[in-house]
Amino acid sequence: MVVSVVGMAGVGKTAIVQLACNDQRIRDFFDCRVWIYSGQGVDVVSATKTMVHACGGDTRDITELSLLQGLLVDLLKGKRFLIVLDEVWNIEKAVWELLEGPLRFALRGSKVIVTSRNAEVGMTMGCDHRRQLRLNCLSDATCWLICKSYAFDYHEMEMCPKLASVGEEIVKGCKGLPLVAKAVGGLIRCKPDGEKWWEVLHSDVWNNDELVNEILPIVRHSYDHLPRHLKNCFAYCSLFPKGYIFDKEELIRLWMAQGFLQHHERLLPEDVGRKYFDDLLGRCFFQESPFYDVTEGRYEMHDVFHVLAQSIAEKEYSSIDSYKYNNRCDMINHESIRHSSMLPSLTESDLTIEGQLFHRQDLRTLLVIKRSCYETEGNSLFVKIPYDLFLLLECLRTLDLSNTSISQIPSSIGNLIHLRYLGLKNTKLKRIPESVCGLLNLQTLDLKHSHCLTELPRGIRYLVNLRHLELPVSEYPSISIPSELELLTGLQTLNAFYVADNSVDCGISGLRYMVNLSGELHISGLMNVCHVRDAINADMHSKTKLKKLVLKWWSLTARSQLLDVQTSSLVLDKLQPHPNLEELIVSGYCSDKFPSWLGSCYFFNLVKVTLEGCENCDVFPSLGQLPCLKHLVIQQMEKVQIIGREFIGFSGLLTQGFPALETLDIRKMYDLEIWDGVEDGDFPLLRDLNVSGCSKLRKLPQLGSLVNLRIQSCEQLCDLPVLRALKYLKLEGFDKMMHLPQLPILPLLQILEVSCCKKLSSIGRLEHLMALQLLKITKCPMLQFAQDEPVLACSRLCICLMDVTC
């Protein structure tokens, strides 16, 4: 019954609903159409009166809600209505139930459309995600059409073609927001000489006061309707530059360090922070980054909200571009500034943080924000920190020097007794000064990607409030972790753990009391576990919040150490995780069999499994009974010769093997010859199969749902089954193949790609591939095409050739 249209301010929610309501088909279908602008809130009496009037009723002598509702019921009987509630900021469940009551008496097919900047509104009104339309920003091309319609009169729209390219560049600054495109169009309207156009092009759109004054009041309503605790969280985002990619969990820890998260009796602070973030996301202050998978938790803030954040936070927050340092000293020294960030320029190779820039001893945040060129490891920005800086900033709660080439921290950091967040990821630090262990309020210590790090401070046990410890993940057990780490039982995050090869540092049993660990955990150096009792003491089964677990025995490139095969088998058996686990990686395991729990159907949340470098195993584990497994990677199990029915499993609890599997990668299985044991109904959802480096494999099983198949360096695999759903086939690295094998009837195959086949000289006939649309051949130097080649006669086929003789 309820359809929700959600989007940020100015994205076109009202416009698109108006367009729909004015369509003649809509007019003909609904007997009554009502438009109610809610504004500050939904008034039940006023809204009911509006609906009565729209249905032809008279409310002049009626003031009581019950009488109004009775009249509305009579008017709606036998009719079909369309009601639009426009710009609803929030609505209580009880209010909606009062308003909805009379509407139930109308004919089936009646609809209520609600537009809002808050997704929670639709859910309160009973609209599930299937009936929620979330409007995203438009393309630059569409924004140009909007901008052009406001910049010119209709009869002038094609009069200035030379300005078109300028205008197309200008609207890129709108970032897909129609409201901004409209305002920009008005800004350059009737300026056909182009001077104003070039002026706007060569300046930041958001530095134009006329434009900002027109747009910000509209957007500010979104901020005004935020609860106070969310206003603080939003304002904090002003410290980051436009286009910054926010890590959700990292931002929550920054909020937590500033005390923005309210205490909750039943929720952890991190869970409260996630609720805050999701609320801001639902209100469109954030949007998912298109550059990352949705599961990675990376988000962006539209420029219009960034400008809003800076406008409301300018009294307490200061974001300093490096080339403006001298111009911003007054702002930094302003008595109200509490939070500051420094944005080094892209060309800057060194940066000195001058103490005199921060005279305010009550500064609470100091961030050095990474730019795009510093995002990768091996950055070159050198930061110099005077020894006395930390003596001046004694009230600091957050310090982030990540993504710089800093190689040492002054011991005076121990003076920052209020510090709660210390970010040192992707730096060149080799050790952390012992004085850090005096920071008793520290909640987050982030050392991720700092691969020069060799040891943690010995007094780490004193960091009793530490909740998040992020360490670099390395192939080798390279960081000395003090045994006292096991005393930090409040840790929520420990992404990497290195099992010591000595009795001084922390062993695997040090994880025993860390029952609150969440997220992901990489355990390296399991070859150093000599006693099975230590693996039992780790009590991995008690860690119910872990989502990803990596168990690594040795590096795939370093195999100099002889391991106790029996001990390894028992260790993996005793490291059984909790069934809540979603992803498991086992690397370098040296026993010849896997424990029974690995394929247990009770791992009902396990979505992805990777097995790599388990070279002594000659049989695949039985993984076919995992009910939710979607992605499986198996590589470098060099002793496996046959994949049989044991791969599916024999428990009989599931009627189909691999009922949820969507992608399967099999790589570097050099002795694998046979793959059978697949029965009808197995792999019902498998869409992508990659087979690589299986030089002895002769045949694939029948996989009826397969859509994409990639085969690389599998010289013997020339006999493909009939794959009736296959649409994409790639053959690569067949060094000895001289002729393309005769392919079976593949009725849906659309793309055939052949690559890196050094001796391939003939393609053969492909007429039986009736759906084939693209033949792509690359790096096949011996292949020659004659003019009368049969494949060239196919008019429907597009052929792409690279490094091929014609």
Residue, then its C-alpha position, 0 to 999 in steps of 0.5 A: m500500500v505504501v511506496s517510499v521515495v527516499g533521497m537527499a535534498g535536491v535529488g528530485k523526489t518531489a519532481i519525479v512524484q509530480l511527474a508520475c501523478n500528472d501522467q494521464r494513466i495515473r489520473d484515469f486509474f485513481d478516483c481520488r488524488v491527494w497531495i499533502y505537504s507535511g513540512q515540519g510534521v504530519d498533523v492527522v486532523s489537517a491531513t484528514k480534512t485535506m483527504v475529505h476535501a479531495c474526495g468531495g466532502d465538506t468539513r466546515d462544521i466538523t472539528e473532531l477527528s473521529l467524525l472526520q475519519g467516519l466521513l472519510v470512510d464513507l467517501l472512500k468506499g468503492k473508490r481507489f485513491l492515491i495520496v502523496l505525503d511530501e517531505v515527511w521528516n519523521i512520523e511516529k508509529a501511532v500517528w501513522e496508524l491514526l492516519e491510516g485507519p480510514l484508508r483501509f476501507a478503500l478499494r484494493g490498489s490504492k496507494v500512499i506515496v511518501t517522499s522523505r530524506n529519511a529511509e526510516v519514515g517509510m519503514t515506520m509506515g510499513c514500507d519494506h525495502r522492495r517498495q522503497l525507491r532510493l533516488n541516486c544522483l544523476s549522470d553528468a550528461t543529465c545534469w548538463l541537460i538540466c543546467k542548460s534548460y535554466a541557462f538558456d531560453y528554449h529557443e536559445m538552447e542551441m545558439c552557443p555550441k562553443l560553450a557546450s564543452v565548457g558547460e559539460e565541464i562545469v556540471k561535473g562539480c554538481k556531482g549529479l545533484p539536480l538542485v545544484a545543476k539548476a542553480v548553476g544554470g541560473l548562475i550562468r544564465c544569459k551570459p553568452d559571451g562565455e566570460k562568466w562560464w570560464e570564471v565558474l569553470h576555473s573556480d570551485v563551484w562551492n566557493n561561489d557565495e551566490l550559489v551557496n546561499e541559494i542551496l544551503p538553506i534547502v539542505r540545512h533543513s536536513y541538519d536541523h531535523l537531526p537529533r543533537h547527538l547526530k549533529n555532533c557526529f555530522a559536524y566532525c566530518s567537516l575535518f575531512p576533504k571533499g571526496y574523502i572515502f570514509d571507513k565506517e568503523e574508523l569513523i565510529r572510533l573517532w566519534m567514540a574518542q570524542g565522547f559523542l556516543q551516548h551510553h546504552e545499557r544493552l549496547l556496546p559503544e561500537d554498536v551505538g556508533r553503528k546505529y548513529f552511522d546507519d541513521l545518517l546513511g538513512r537520512c542520505f548524509f552518506q552514500e555508498s562508495p562506488f569504488y568499493d564492495v558494499t561489504e567493505g563499509r566505505y562511504e562518501m559524502h556529497d559535496v553539498f553536505h560537506v559544504l554544509a558540515q563546514s558551514i555549521a562547524e566553522k567555530e569549533y572545527s578547522s581543516i587546514d590546507s598546507y598552502k594556507y597554513n599562514n592564512r589560517c593561523d588566526m582561525i587555529n588560534h581562535e579560542s573556540i577551535r577544538h578539532s583540527s585537521m591538516l591536508p598536505s598538498l599533493t606535491e608536498s614531500d615533507l611536513t612539519i607540524e609547528g607547535q605555535l599553530f596550536h596554542r590552544q591547550d584544549l585542542r581535542t583532535l589533530l589529524v593529518i588527512k591522507r590524499s589520494c597519492y598517499e593511500t597506497e603503501g610506500n607513501s613519501l610524505f615525511v612528517k616532522i614532530p617537534y618534541d614539545l608538541f605533545l607537551l602543548l596539546e595535553c588535552l588531545r583525545t585523537l591523534d592520527l598521523s597515518n599514511t606518512s613516512i614517520s619513523q619514530i614518535p617522541s616519547s613525550i607522547g606519554n604526556l597525552i593522558h587523555l588520548r583515546y585514538l592513536g592512528l599510525k597506520n601505513t607508516k615506517l615505525k619500527r617500534i612504539p615508545e614505551s611511554v605510550c603504555g601510560l595512555l590509560n584512556l587509549q581505546t584505539l591503536d591503529l598500526k595497520h600496513s606499518h610493515c616495518l614494525t618489529e615489536l609492540p611495547r612491553g608494557i602494553r598490559y597497562l592499556v586497560n581501556l584498549r578496545h581496538l588494536e590493528l596490526p599489519v598483516s604479514e606473510y611471516p610472523s614478524i612482530s614480537i607480541p608481549s605475552e601480557l597482551e592476553l591481559l587485554t580482555g576488553l579487546q574488540t578488534l585484533n586483526a592480526f596475531y603472530v604466534a611466537d616461536n619462543s617462550v617470552d612472547c605471546g603464544i596461541s593460548g594468549l587469545r583465551y580470554m578475548v571472547n569479545l573479538s569481532g570482525e576479522l582475525h589473521i593468525s600466522g605462525l601456527m607452525n610454532v604451536c607445539h602443544v595441542r593444549d595451547a590450541i585448546n586454550a585459545d578457545m576459538h569456539s567462544k569468539t561468537k562475533l568473529k566474521k573472518l578467520v585466517l589460519k596460516w601455518w607458513s608462507l607459500t613462498a617459504r618452506s624451509q621448516l619441517l613440521d609435525v604433520q600429526t600436531s598440525s592436524l590436531v591443532l586445526d581440529k582444536l581451532q574450530p571457530h564458532p558457527n557464526l563465522e562468515e569467511l574462513i581461509v586456511s593457508g599452508y596447512c601441512s597435514d594430509k586430512f582436514p578436520s570433520w568440522l570444516g564441512s559441517c552443515y552447522f556452519f550456516n553463516l559460512v559464505k566464503v572458504t579459501l584453502e591454499g598451499c595445503e600440499n600434503c592433502d590428497v583429498f578435497p574436504s567435504l564442503g558440499q553440505l555447507p548450506c550458505l557457501k557462495h564462494l570457494v577457492i582451492q589452490q596449490m593442493e598438489k597431491v590431489q589427483i581425483i575430485g570425487r563424491e567425497f567433495i560433495g559429502f555423504s551426510g545426506l542432510l542436504t538433498q543437493g551438494f553446494p546448494a548456494l555456491e555461486t563462484l568456484d576457483i580451482r588453481k595450481m592443482y598440478d596432479l588433478e586428472i579426474w573430476d566426477g561424482v557430480e549428480d543431478g541437482d548439485f551446484p544448482l546456483l554455480r555461475d562462475l568457474n575458473v580452472s587454472g594450472c590443472s595441466k592433467l585435468r581431462k574433463l569437466p563435470q556437467l554443470g547446468s547453471l554455469v554462465n561464465l567459464r575461464i580455463q587457463s593452462c589446462e593443456q589436456l582439458c579439451d573435452l567440454p560438456v554441453l553447458r546450456a546456460l554458458k554465455y562466456l568462455k575464455l581459453e588462455g595459456f594453452d601453449k601446446m594447442m595448435h587447433l581450437p578444440q571442437l566445442p560442443i553445442l553451447p546454445l547461449l554462448q555469446i562471448l568466446e575469448v582465446s588468449c596467450c596460445k602460442k602455437l594456435s594456428s587454426i580456429g575451426r568452425l563456429e557456425h554451431l554456436m548460434a548465439l555467439q556475438l563476440l570472438k576475441i583473440t589476443k596474443c596468438p602469434m601463430l594464428q593466421f586468418a585467410q580471407d575465406e576463413p569460415v568464421l569471417a563469413c558470419s555476419r552477426l559476429c564481431i571479431c577482435l584480433m590482437d597480435v594475430t596475422c591477417 
